[in-house]
Each structure stands twice: as structure tokens, then as C-alpha cells.
Amino acid sequence: MKSYEKVVGIDVSKETLSISLYDGKSHTGYETRNTIKSFFNDFVKKEKGVDFSKVLFMLENTGVYHLRLATHLSKECSYIVSVANPLVIKRYSQMNLKRAKTDKADARLIAEYGYINGDDWLFSPRDIDYYKIDMKLKAVEDFHKQINMLSNQIEAIEYLPFKDNSTLNAYKKLIENFKKEIKKIEKELDILLREKYVEEYKLLSSIPGVGLKLTGVILGKLNGFANFDRGKDVTSFVGICPSIYQSGTSVNGRGKISKKGNGYMRTILYLCSLSACKYNKSCAELYERLVAKGKPKKVALIAVANKLIRQAFGVLKSGKPYDPDHANNLTLVAKNA
């Protein structure tokens, strides 16, 4: 692991940045607004003796609030930036018996973690299309949630002892508008995926059960599996692999999926598994076999989702379209890659 003389730990919130410059022994703290200009005026320019090209900037993944600063530092300034999973920072805090929970304390903690493990989370900015894909997928998800909420409201209104057609029509109109926007965004997403990932799009489209949303997740959020060596690593990352709860002879709990990955990805995979059970021969056979053995249907569907992601991994890694007569070979590619 590369060692750094200094690490800048940055605790990011929507409005503010808590900064800690750490040299392995002591901390120097700063507070400023969450803007590029404020960061440089209130911190970088004040540390005139520091060569920031040799410093590691360590941040915690906040979803979106860290992205602007992390991208600017990496892309525009060519600084070394790492962005860690917040769960890892939390576990590091617990391991070191840290009790204080303030922005200042968090910045110090992030800096100390980066001083030891910063290279494990090196940040590389994604291109703008990645964020477009992510935004479109998120918008479709949000609009579906709004439709479900409005539909529940309509159902509740219909149980009232009087009719209010004006209000009902207003709800229905909103639902129709959301549906129109979903179609529009999905069309834009389809065009974007077709143009940016020509061959990959064709390969994934050859698999029955892999629809537009899952294609977007695989090519956008998962970067076409470029950062994964095995299909097992993908299922673990997404959170659909079985977790074992066993210790010694007295603890032997039932296995269940880990759920430590991205919830949206799991939802998309689960929905695609329903389609795969109908149109994907290999997945349908797996589902029927597990149900025949007495497995709950939900467990069987998770197994299908697992198989579906391995098939996708197989076609992208092999560069060959899906062949239903050799589907098991693709799964082997995913297992052995």
C-alpha cells in the first residue's frame, strides 16, 4: 500500500464540509460550506506549505453530496481521492471504540482511516452518461412509487360515503402524467444504452428476462461487470447471494440472502426473475426444480435472479450471445471467470 505524509479527511453534508488535515500524529481542523470555492478559499489556500499533489483526500460516500467535490479534486486538480463505504468507516469507528459523533470527530476519523486504508477506495470519476443512466433509472423508480401512492389514495377515496369525481379525476390525471413521463424516460434510456454500449446491449438483449432496466443497471451502475472477476462477486455486491449463519456446534441458523448490496438493483433483479421464469428455459427449469423440492417460491425466485445475473456476466465476459442450449456453460463462465 502506498503511504501518504498527510491525509485530508472530509465529512460531507448537504450544506457544510468538516475537514481534518492529518499527518499520522495530529489533526488540523477546518469548517466551510459545501462548495468548491469555499473549500479552496477556506482550506487549501490557508495550507500554503502543503503539496496537495502528494496528499490523499479521503471522503465518505454520501450518495450525491460528496460527488461534486470528489470529481473536481480528481478530474480538474488531478489530486488523489478516495471515497469509502460509510459502513466501513462506521465499523472502523466501533473497532477503535470511538464514542463522539460530530462532524468534526467524523472528519478526524475519516482522515485516520484514510491514513491506513485509503488506497482501498481510490476514486475515479465516471463519465456523464453514467450519471444520466443512473438519474433516469432513479426517476422511473420514483415515478412508479408515486403511481402506487396515488393509486392507494384513489382506493381510499372510493370507500368514502360520497362521490368526489373532481378529486378522483385529479388523481387519475396525475397517474397518467407519470405514466407518460415513464415511457418518455425509458425511451431516452433505451436510446442512450443502444448508442453508448452497442455490442453489450445486443448481448444482454439476447437473454430472455433481461429487460431495459436490468440492462441499464448492468451497463450503468455495474459498469458492464468491468470491476468484477467472478459472477459470485457480482451477486455478493448486489446482495442476492446466500449468507451462512454458523459457528461451532451450537449456532447453525437458516441461510438467507445478505441484503448488503443496492436495494434498487435487487428489486430490478427480482422483477426480472418473474419474467425469466416464463421465457428463460434455464431459469424456468431451476425455479420448477426448487419449488418441487419444497423451497418457498420467493427463495426459488432469488435463485433465478442469481442465475440471471450469472448469465448476463457470462455473455459479457465471453462476448457471445445467449444460447438456450448452452445456458449452463455461461453459468460456468460466471463461476470460473
N, C-alpha and C positions, 0 to 999 in steps of 0.2 A: 504493500500500500504506500502511496506517495504521502510524505509528511509535509505539513504546511507550518510556516513560522507563526502565522496568525490565521484565525478563522473569524468571520463575521456571522454571528447568529442573528437571524431576523425573525421576530414574531410578527406575523402579518394579520391585521384585522381589516375590516371594510374601510375604516377611516384613518387608522394610525399604523405606524411601524415602531416597534421596540427593537433597538439594535444593541448588540453586545460585541465589542471587539475583544477577542480572547487570544492570549499568547501562550497558553498552556499553564499559566500561573495566576494571572489576574485579568479582571474584566474592566472595560471602559464602556459605559452605557450612554445611549442617546435615545431620544424620543422625537418623532416627527410625524408629519402627515403622510398618508399612503399615496404619494405622487413621486414621479421620477425627479422632478425639480427639487422637491423638498429633501429627498434622500441625498442628493448630491450637495445641496447647499448646507444642510444641517449636519451632515456626517462626513461624506467623502472629502469635501474641501477643507474641513477642520482637521483632518488627519493627514497633514501635508507630508509627514515623514514616512508614510506607509506606501510601499509599492503594491498597489492593489492588483497588479497583474500576477503576483505571486501569492495572493491571498485566496482562500476558499470562502465563498459566500454560501452560507447554509440556511435554507428555508424549510418550512413545513408545508406540506400540501394542504391548501385551504379550499380546494375546489376551483375557485376562479380568482380570488383576491390576490394571490401571490403571482399570478401569471404575467401581469404587465411588467412588474419589476424583474422577475426572473428572466423573462425573454429579453428585456432591454440589456440587462447586465451581461447575458450570454451572447446575444446576437449583435448588439450595437457596440458593446465595450470589449467583447472577446475575453471577459473575465471567466473564471472557473466557478461554476454554480452547481450546487446540489439541492435537490428537493426531496425530502424524506417523507415516508408514510407517517402520518400523525400517530398511528398505533405503535409504531416502533419507538417514537420519541416518548410516548406515554410509558411504555414498558421500560425504557432506559431510566426514566424518572423513578419508577417504582423500584427498580433494581438498586438504584443509588439512594433510596429512602428519602427522596426529595418531598418536602411537605408543602412548601409555599406554592401558591398558584396565582401568580400575577403576570402581566405581560412582560415586565422586566425580568422576573425569575424565569419565565419561559424562554426569553431570548438568550439568557445565560446558559440554560440547559441545552438549547439547540446548538449553541456555539461549542459547548463541551462535547456534545455527541459528534458534531462535525469534525472536531479535532482528532477524534479516534476513528470514526467510521464514515467520514464524508465521501470518500471515493465510491462507496457502495451505492450512492444515489445521484450520480452525475447527471445533470440536466442538459438535454439537447432540445432546442425549440422545434416544434412541429411546424409544417408549412400551413398556410392559411386555409387550404382545402380541408385539412384535418379538423380544424375548428368549425368550418362550415358544416361538415358532415355531422359533427357532434351536436351542433346547435339545431340542425334540422331533426335529428333523431329525438332530441330532448323536447323540441316543440311538438312533435307528433305525440309523444308520450304525455305531455302536459295537456294537450287538447283532448286526448281520449279521457283523461281524468276529469276534465271539465264537463265533457259529454255525460259521463257516468253520474257526476254530481247533479247536473241539470235534470237528467232522466229520473233520478231519485226524487227530486223536488216535484216533478210533474206527477209522479206516482202518489206522493203525499197529498198534493193538491186535489187529486181526483177522489180522495176519500173524504173531503170536506162536504158538509151537508148543503152546499150551494155551488153553483157553477160560476166560474170567472174566466170566460173564454179569452178575454183580452190578455190576462196574465199568462194563461196556458199558451196562447199563440206566441207571446213574447219569449217564453222559454223554448218553445219549439223552433222559433226563428233563430235563436242563438245556437241551438244544436245544429241546425242546417248550415249556419255560417261556419261553425267549427269543422264540420264535415267537408265543406268546400275548401277550407284552408288546408286541411289534412291532405286532400287529393292534390292540391297545388304544390305543397311542400314535398310530398312523396314523388311527384313528377320531377321536381327540381333535383331531388336526391338521386333519383334514377339516372338522370342525365349526367350529373356530376360523377357518379360512380362509373358509368359507362365510358366517359371521356378520360377520366384520370387513371382508371385501372382496367384497361381494355381486356387483356388476357385473363387477369384474375377474375374479372366479372363473369367472363364466359365459363371459366372453370367452375366457379361456385354455382352459377345458374344451371349447371348440368346435374346438380344434386337435387333430387326431389325432396321438398320440405325446407330447402334453404330459400327464404324469400328476401324481399328487398331490405327489410330492417336488419335481419341477421347478416346479410351481405355488407350492409353499412357498418355494423358492429365489428365484423371481422376485418374489413379493409380499413376502416377508420380508427376505431378505438383500439383494436388489436394489431394494427399496422400489418395486416396480412400474415401474422404469425412470425414476422421477421425476427422478433426478440425471443422466440421460443425454439427449443431444440427437440422437444417431445410433445406429443399430444397430451400426455399426462400433465405436463407443466401448464398447458392451457386450461384444462378442466380444473386444475387446482387454483389457478389465478382467477377464473370466473367464479369458482365456488360451487361446482357441481360434482366434486369428487367425494367419495365416502371418507368420513373421518372415523378413526377407531378409538374407542374409549376403553382401555385395558391396562391394568397394572397388577403384576403378581398373580395370585390365585383368587383374591377376594374381589377385585374390581374387574368386571367384564360386562360393560354396558353395551347397549344396542348401537350399532353403527348408524350414522346419519350424515347427510351432506354437510360440508363445512360452513357454507354461507359466509365465508370471509372475503368473497370477491365482490364484484359490482352487481348490485341488486337488479339494475335495469337489464344487464346482459343476461342474467339468469331468467328474468321474466320473458325476454325475447326467445331464448332457447327453449324454455318450457312451452311457449305457444307454438313454436316451430315443431316441437316434438309431437304435438297433436296432429299436425298436418303430415309429418313424416310417417306416423303410424298408418296413415291411409294410402300414401303414394310412394313411400320408400320401402321397397320389398325387404331389404335387410333389417331396417328398423322395425317394420311390422312384425317380422318373424321373431325378433328379440322381445318385443312387447308381449306378443301372444305366448311365448315360451315362459316368460317370467310370471305372467298372470296365471297360466296353467299350473305353475308351481306354488301358487298361493300368495304370491307377492302382492301387496297393495298396488292399485293402479297408479297412484302417484309415484311410488318407488319405481315402477316399470317405466313411467314417462321420463323420470330423471335419468334412468339408464339409457333411454332412447336419445335424450338430449346429449348425453355423454358421447354416445356413438356418433351422433350427427356432427358434433364439433370435431371428432377424430376423422370423420370422412372429409370434412372441409380441410382439415390440416393435411390430410393425405393428398388431396388433389392439388393443393397449392404447392406443397413440397415436391411432389413428383412431376408437376406440370402436365399431368394427364387428366382429361375429363372423367367424370364419374361413369363407371361401367357397372351396372347392377349385377352382372355375372361374376365380377371380381371385386365386389364391395369389401369383402373381408381382407383382401390384400391391401386396400387403402388403410384399413384399421391397423394392419400390421405395420405399415409405413409409419403411422402415427405413434405406435408403441415403440418401434425400434429406432426411430429417427434420432 
